Amino acid sequence: MTSVSETEFRSEVESALAAFAARRADEGTTGPPDDRVSVVAERSEGEAEELEALRRYRTHLAERGLAWVDGPETYGGRALPAAYAEIMREIEGDFVLPDDGYLRFSVSTLSPTLLAHGTTAQQEEFLPRLRTAELIACQLYSEPGAGSDLAGLSTRAVRDGDGWRITGQKVWSSGAHFSDLGLCIARTDPEAPKHAGLTTFLLDMRSEGIEARPIRQLTGGASFDEVFLTDVFVPDSRRIGDVNAGWKVVVTSLLNERSAIGREVGVDDTLVDRLVDLARTSRHPVDERTRDAVADVVVRAWAARLTTERLLGDGAPGPELSLAKLLTTDLLSQMSDVASDILQAAHVADTGEWGTYAWSELTLGLPGLRVGGGTDEILKNTIGERVLHLPKDAR
């Protein structure tokens, strides 16, 4: 690991980003033409162009040793402390950069899962390419009949020579229609207890027998997909972890996903500032109750941020990170309610006024966020049983 001070690193990142993009202007209350208020990326148009721009940016970073600042040097990382990755995220917020939401699963979930459970060959083949966006990955877990009870899934994987044949259906897979890889869990031993007979595979999403169909959301976007798997062949070299030990892989990936949700979504200072600005500039009188509610959001966002940082720590994600995700959904739900009180009819009727009706996308997207990454009810059970060590819920 090359020693570099935080000051030197900041200067290095600033220089690299300035060579690629312009600094973000102070948008103020009137804001830019796009006034969307969203926490779940919903894209309908322009995906190909956005992905190409993202790949150019990630390649630019890789050429300067910044594509994975806290990752292992073996796979193109810099092996710097995690705090340096936070510094980079902070500086990136000052520049107009391509949307990195396309990479959220690849970087925040699949990469650490491969580090924990992948073979050396798998790590060498996929980790550098995931970080440069050469490969985009998605998750193939949930099914129409197995959402919260993921271990009750029915997708089957059957041995076929030096590989497996997978048949089943997945749903709510973010970005499956543009992804190159899919982390899929399937039942490989129907006779074993439901948690014990599962195996995970890394599928090539261009394989014969895979069909992804985008699902139109209340928000108008279509970023989620249902995926049909019909006799899809996957070589055994793409199996992640041991046969019938896939549940361990799933748990690792879900913990990292909840960590990412807590870090990247729930305590966005910009979103909180927008709510405060909305209250300050409201055309309707803001009463004492609403002012108190806005102040409560500010305080809870601050507390949630500190709590999440404490939960993340420097070690591997644990079951306590379920709390970070719950803090996120509760805080965003409160923000939606407060915005609705301030905007009144403008929350649901588009008058064309900037920053008003746009809040409806947050409200409409929240039910999906409460389900994604583990439903609130399941996460509360996880906290009760695995963190507080309370008696298990009757099943």
DRENTI-561121 format. One line per 4 residues: number of its first residue (from 0); their letters; for each residue x, y, z of C-alpha. Coordinates in steps of 0.001 Angstrom, whole numbers, padded with zeros to 6 digits. Example, Ala and Ser with C-alpha at 12.3 -4.5 7.8 and 13.67 -1.06 7.14 Angstrom:
// residues 2
0	AS	012300 -004500 007800 ~ 013670 -001060 007140
***
This chain:
// residues 395
0	MTSV	000000 000000 000000 ~ 001348 003388 -000987 ~ 001254 005834 001901 ~ -000689 009013 001132
4	SETE	-002053 011578 003548 ~ -005711 012588 003486 ~ -004708 016050 002272 ~ -002677 014590 -000577
8	FRSE	-005493 012214 -001440 ~ -008058 015022 -001543 ~ -005849 016948 -003922 ~ -005379 013856 -006093
12	VESA	-009125 013202 -006315 ~ -009958 016865 -006964 ~ -007482 016932 -009842 ~ -008756 013679 -011347
16	LAAF	-012403 014719 -011219 ~ -011706 018223 -012536 ~ -010063 016598 -015558 ~ -013294 014740 -016317
20	AARR	-016230 016918 -015259 ~ -017343 020400 -014264 ~ -018001 021405 -010687 ~ -021579 021374 -009532
24	ADEG	-023062 024881 -009371 ~ -024941 026125 -006320 ~ -028476 025330 -007438 ~ -030303 027402 -004843
28	TTGP	-034018 027206 -004122 ~ -035242 027664 -007698 ~ -033064 024750 -008737 ~ -032222 023182 -012080
32	PDDR	-034777 022066 -014684 ~ -034845 018550 -013218 ~ -036513 018852 -009808 ~ -037108 015158 -009085
36	VSVV	-037156 014083 -005455 ~ -036434 010375 -005524 ~ -034609 007769 -003481 ~ -035241 004817 -005779
40	AERS	-033736 005395 -009233 ~ -036487 005088 -011841 ~ -035186 005320 -015382 ~ -037230 004990 -018528
44	EGEA	-035116 006623 -021230 ~ -031478 007265 -022026 ~ -030060 004224 -020229 ~ -027609 003333 -023002
48	EELE	-026137 006843 -023052 ~ -025941 007020 -019261 ~ -024228 003650 -019041 ~ -021688 004651 -021677
52	ALRR	-020932 007875 -019786 ~ -020574 005915 -016545 ~ -018140 003480 -018159 ~ -016016 006357 -019455
56	YRTH	-015924 007855 -015969 ~ -015057 004597 -014227 ~ -012305 003900 -016779 ~ -010975 007409 -016135
60	LAER	-010828 006604 -012415 ~ -009198 003222 -012971 ~ -006423 004779 -015039 ~ -005653 007001 -012052
64	GLAW	-005928 004300 -009392 ~ -009217 005634 -008034 ~ -011754 003014 -009139 ~ -011509 001144 -005793
68	VDGP	-009540 003185 -003305 ~ -010154 000861 -000333 ~ -009988 -002390 -002329 ~ -007224 -004997 -002515
72	ETYG	-004321 -004067 -004774 ~ -004526 -007538 -006345 ~ -007780 -006522 -008013 ~ -006952 -002973 -008974
76	GRAL	-007578 -001335 -005604 ~ -005406 001078 -003626 ~ -005766 -000698 -000253 ~ -006340 002640 001494
80	PAAY	-008460 002908 004660 ~ -012246 003006 004289 ~ -012190 006657 005364 ~ -010529 007501 002036
84	AEIM	-013494 006012 000150 ~ -015782 008289 002165 ~ -013575 011278 001262 ~ -013879 010384 -002401
88	REIE	-017686 010109 -002192 ~ -017763 013511 -000525 ~ -015674 015118 -003277 ~ -017672 013405 -006036
92	GDFV	-020737 015208 -004717 ~ -019126 018492 -005788 ~ -018942 017486 -009465 ~ -021452 016808 -012230
96	LPDD	-020806 013105 -012791 ~ -022630 010203 -014459 ~ -025258 008439 -012355 ~ -023494 005681 -010424
100	GYLR	-026788 004095 -009342 ~ -026285 001547 -012105 ~ -023271 000273 -010162 ~ -024821 000119 -006704
104	FSVS	-025324 -003651 -006639 ~ -022048 -004391 -008448 ~ -019947 -002286 -006091 ~ -021771 -002323 -002758
108	TLSP	-023102 -005880 -002762 ~ -021543 -008242 -005300 ~ -017919 -007118 -004862 ~ -017748 -007786 -001099
112	TLLA	-019726 -011008 -001598 ~ -017168 -012260 -004119 ~ -014354 -011270 -001767 ~ -015968 -013342 000990
116	HGTT	-017129 -016400 -000984 ~ -015664 -016361 -004497 ~ -012735 -018392 -005741 ~ -009467 -016688 -006623
120	AQQE	-010250 -017203 -010308 ~ -013688 -015602 -009912 ~ -012239 -012655 -008015 ~ -009572 -012074 -010642
124	EFLP	-012070 -012348 -013507 ~ -014879 -010181 -012157 ~ -013789 -007727 -009445 ~ -011716 -005319 -011595
128	RLRT	-014351 -005341 -014356 ~ -017196 -004659 -011921 ~ -015345 -001619 -010600 ~ -014777 -000133 -014044
132	AELI	-018427 -000801 -015064 ~ -017212 -003030 -017881 ~ -019646 -005467 -016263 ~ -022939 -004463 -014610
136	ACQL	-024577 -006915 -012216 ~ -028033 -007468 -010776 ~ -029598 -009610 -008068 ~ -031807 -012620 -008853
140	YSEP	-033227 -013510 -005445 ~ -036902 -012677 -004875 ~ -039650 -014707 -006515 ~ -043415 -014223 -006905
144	GAGS	-043970 -016832 -004190 ~ -040863 -016145 -002091 ~ -040278 -012531 -001166 ~ -039836 -012031 002562
148	DLAG	-039474 -015806 002965 ~ -036621 -015979 000485 ~ -035574 -019476 001602 ~ -038934 -020728 000328
152	LSTR	-037923 -020112 -003288 ~ -038818 -022622 -006005 ~ -036251 -021900 -008761 ~ -034365 -025162 -009368
156	AVRD	-030796 -025893 -010432 ~ -030076 -029433 -011681 ~ -026652 -030911 -012443 ~ -025818 -031224 -016141
160	GDGW	-022295 -032477 -016841 ~ -019806 -029787 -015873 ~ -022558 -027291 -015116 ~ -026149 -026730 -014047
164	RITG	-029534 -026127 -015650 ~ -031601 -023449 -013907 ~ -035349 -022975 -014331 ~ -037603 -020578 -012451
168	QKVW	-038783 -016991 -012161 ~ -037342 -014011 -010301 ~ -038946 -010629 -009643 ~ -038026 -007101 -008492
172	SSGA	-034530 -007453 -009959 ~ -033193 -003912 -010333 ~ -031618 -003285 -013734 ~ -031768 -006889 -014951
176	HFSD	-032629 -005743 -018476 ~ -029283 -003951 -018892 ~ -027102 -006143 -016661 ~ -024314 -008445 -017803
180	LGLC	-024278 -010656 -014696 ~ -026924 -011872 -012264 ~ -026287 -013298 -008802 ~ -028911 -016044 -008626
184	IART	-029936 -018379 -005834 ~ -031624 -021656 -006689 ~ -032683 -024861 -004953 ~ -030213 -027677 -005588
188	DPEA	-031491 -030183 -003008 ~ -035293 -030277 -002721 ~ -035085 -032868 000053 ~ -032978 -030727 002398
192	PKHA	-034410 -028199 004892 ~ -035250 -025066 002932 ~ -032234 -023020 004100 ~ -029835 -025932 003582
196	GLTT	-030570 -026924 -000016 ~ -029728 -023659 -001801 ~ -026781 -022734 -004040 ~ -025767 -019407 -005619
200	FLLD	-024571 -018873 -009176 ~ -023278 -015937 -011206 ~ -025265 -016034 -014437 ~ -024371 -014501 -017768
204	MRSE	-027520 -012430 -018416 ~ -027073 -012903 -022193 ~ -027425 -016675 -021840 ~ -030043 -018509 -023854
208	GIEA	-033206 -018997 -021810 ~ -033075 -015700 -019863 ~ -035795 -013128 -020474 ~ -036024 -009863 -018505
212	RPIR	-039265 -007886 -018562 ~ -039278 -004376 -017019 ~ -042061 -003644 -014507 ~ -043694 -000219 -014734
216	QLTG	-043855 001453 -011297 ~ -046275 003946 -009727 ~ -043571 006564 -010226 ~ -043666 006017 -013996
220	GASF	-040216 004443 -014143 ~ -039353 000856 -015029 ~ -036054 000041 -013333 ~ -037220 -003243 -011813
224	DEVF	-037678 -006438 -013795 ~ -039190 -009866 -013609 ~ -036765 -012435 -014988 ~ -037735 -015770 -016508
228	LTDV	-035155 -018550 -016446 ~ -035862 -021454 -018790 ~ -033336 -024310 -018761 ~ -030459 -021818 -018455
232	FVPD	-027035 -023466 -018520 ~ -024394 -022122 -016141 ~ -020945 -023749 -015807 ~ -019948 -024961 -012363
236	SRRI	-017064 -022457 -012458 ~ -019748 -019767 -011998 ~ -021013 -021331 -008763 ~ -020379 -019000 -005809
240	GDVN	-019615 -020911 -002611 ~ -020189 -024588 -001920 ~ -023108 -026633 -003212 ~ -026104 -026318 -000855
244	AGWK	-024329 -023563 001098 ~ -025848 -020672 -000813 ~ -027686 -019253 002165 ~ -024349 -018051 003602
248	VVVT	-023696 -016184 000362 ~ -027180 -014657 000435 ~ -026770 -013446 004015 ~ -023433 -011791 003159
252	SLLN	-024914 -010026 000148 ~ -028032 -008847 002000 ~ -025983 -007431 004875 ~ -023853 -005482 002426
256	ERSA	-026966 -004315 000565 ~ -028508 -002964 003773 ~ -025218 -001297 004592 ~ -025311 000444 001200
260	IGRE	-028941 001519 001644 ~ -028198 002983 005056 ~ -025081 004800 003828 ~ -026187 006019 000404
264	VGVD	-029908 006687 000664 ~ -031211 007427 004086 ~ -029280 010437 005352 ~ -028753 012538 002230
268	DTLV	-028001 016075 003423 ~ -029191 017495 000100 ~ -032636 015932 000488 ~ -032964 017219 004050
272	DRLV	-031889 020699 002904 ~ -034533 020621 000184 ~ -037229 019885 002754 ~ -036049 022805 004898
276	DLAR	-036053 025090 001833 ~ -039542 023869 000968 ~ -040812 024925 004388 ~ -039057 028290 004188
280	TSRH	-040451 029157 000753 ~ -043922 027637 001088 ~ -046829 029679 -000296 ~ -048985 028344 002515
284	PVDE	-048435 029428 006131 ~ -046326 026856 007962 ~ -047735 026317 011440 ~ -045851 025470 014612
288	RTRD	-046597 021747 014292 ~ -045061 021599 010804 ~ -042007 023631 011846 ~ -041464 021171 014692
292	AVAD	-041814 018277 012252 ~ -039177 019776 009923 ~ -036814 020305 012858 ~ -037425 016702 013939
296	VVVR	-036432 015485 010464 ~ -033173 017449 010646 ~ -032330 016029 014080 ~ -033316 012463 013153
300	AWAA	-031283 012633 009927 ~ -028241 013712 011924 ~ -028806 010932 014482 ~ -029411 008322 011766
304	RLTT	-026184 009321 010011 ~ -024133 008950 013189 ~ -025848 005669 014061 ~ -025169 004250 010606
308	ERLL	-021510 005288 010774 ~ -021215 003565 014121 ~ -022914 000402 012832 ~ -020675 000290 009762
312	GDGA	-017450 000577 011722 ~ -014392 -000973 010096 ~ -015425 -004632 010261 ~ -017661 -006900 008193
316	PGPE	-021367 -005981 008117 ~ -023448 -007736 010766 ~ -027183 -008210 011483 ~ -027266 -004880 013327
320	LSLA	-027166 -003150 009925 ~ -030847 -004023 009603 ~ -031309 -001039 011897 ~ -029643 001278 009367
324	KLLT	-032150 000279 006725 ~ -035101 000745 009099 ~ -033810 004201 010045 ~ -033724 005021 006341
328	TDLL	-037297 004012 005555 ~ -038731 005620 008710 ~ -036918 008903 008085 ~ -037935 009094 004430
332	SQMS	-041524 008278 005326 ~ -041532 011146 007807 ~ -040057 013483 005183 ~ -042782 012471 002729
336	DVAS	-045471 013229 005317 ~ -043990 016626 006148 ~ -043662 017575 002473 ~ -047292 016587 001944
340	DILQ	-048409 018823 004827 ~ -046463 021768 003387 ~ -047468 021324 -000247 ~ -051097 020348 000299
344	AAHV	-052792 019947 -003117 ~ -049534 020680 -004987 ~ -048208 017367 -003686 ~ -050614 015481 -005972
348	ADTG	-051558 018071 -008622 ~ -048815 019224 -010991 ~ -049013 022989 -011432 ~ -045625 023175 -013139
352	EWGT	-044083 025016 -010201 ~ -040546 023790 -009540 ~ -039996 021630 -006463 ~ -043645 020939 -005602
356	YAWS	-045254 017981 -007391 ~ -041768 016442 -007683 ~ -042090 015278 -004059 ~ -044778 012805 -005141
360	ELTL	-042069 010542 -006612 ~ -040580 010114 -003142 ~ -044001 009228 -001734 ~ -044785 006744 -004505
364	GLPG	-041340 005136 -004345 ~ -041343 004515 -000598 ~ -043373 001262 -000622 ~ -040729 -000269 -002874
368	LRVG	-037926 000867 -000585 ~ -039690 -000677 002405 ~ -039618 -004009 000564 ~ -036202 -003845 -001133
372	GGTD	-033245 -005114 000863 ~ -035579 -006938 003259 ~ -039051 -005897 004351 ~ -039366 -003792 007488
376	EILK	-041144 -006638 009295 ~ -038401 -009173 008527 ~ -035687 -006710 009573 ~ -037413 -006108 012903
380	NTIG	-037363 -009868 013481 ~ -033673 -009922 012572 ~ -032882 -007200 015112 ~ -034979 -008878 017801
384	ERVL	-033531 -012341 017298 ~ -029933 -011773 016203 ~ -029064 -008462 017885 ~ -031234 -008291 021007
388	HLPK	-031349 -012117 021333 ~ -035069 -012175 022055 ~ -037048 -015420 021679 ~ -037614 -016313 018029
392	DAR	-040890 -015468 016386 ~ -043194 -018486 016066 ~ -042949 -019969 012582
***
